[in-house]
């Protein structure tokens, strides 16, 4: 987890945004339910889904072996 956090920090990517967008990049996933514990979390989740994540972030995750080579990423255009 520390290596993933280091990459996220380097690119200024919130972990929540990366997690939600990663999950939704898989073409077999039709929904992600983050489970908001209070109303403010719903807004936070929406912002995470809309966050702009650099292509280089996803590429570095793959290059460092932090995601499986065959794992669909938001940059893969599925």
N, C-alpha and C positions, 0 to 999 in steps of 0.2 A: 504494500500500500504506500509505503514511503516513496518509492520510485515513481509511482503514478502521481502522487501529490506533488512531487518535485517538477514533473513535466507540466502539470496543470498550473502550478504557480509561475513557472517560466513563461507560459503563454497567457497568463491572466484568466484562465478558464475555471469557473466555479465547478466543483466536483458534482454538484447536483445537476447542473446543465449537461455536463459530459455524460453522466449516468443515464439521464432521461433520453437524451438524443441518441446515445449508443443503443439503448434498448429498442427504440423506435426505428432504427436503421435496418433492423432485420425484417425482411419482407414477410415473414410468417407472424410477426407481432402486429396485432391490430389495435391494441390499447395497452397503456401503462397506467396503473392506478397507484400514485405515490402515497395516498393515505394521509391527507392533511389533518393535522390535529387541532387546528384553529383556522378561522377565516383568512388570516394573513398568509398562511401557507399556500392557499389556493393561488393567490396573486404571485407569490414567490415561484410556484411551480410553472405558472404561465410565462413568467419572465425567463425561467430556466429553459423552457422549450423554445423561446424566441431568441435566446442568446446567440450571438455570432461567434462561432468557434473556428479558429483558423485551420485551414487544411493541413498546415504543417504540424499542428498538434496531433491530429489523427495519424498522420504518417509517422511521426516520432513514436507514438504508442506502438504501432505495428513494428517499426524498426527495432525498438528495444524489447520486443517480445512481450509487451504488456497486454496485448490482445492477440488472440490466435490469428495466424496468417489468413485463414479462411473466414474469419468473423466479418460479417457485413458492417461497414462503417458508413456514417453519413456522407462521406465523400465518394462512395462507390456508385451512387446513382441508381440504386435498385428501384 
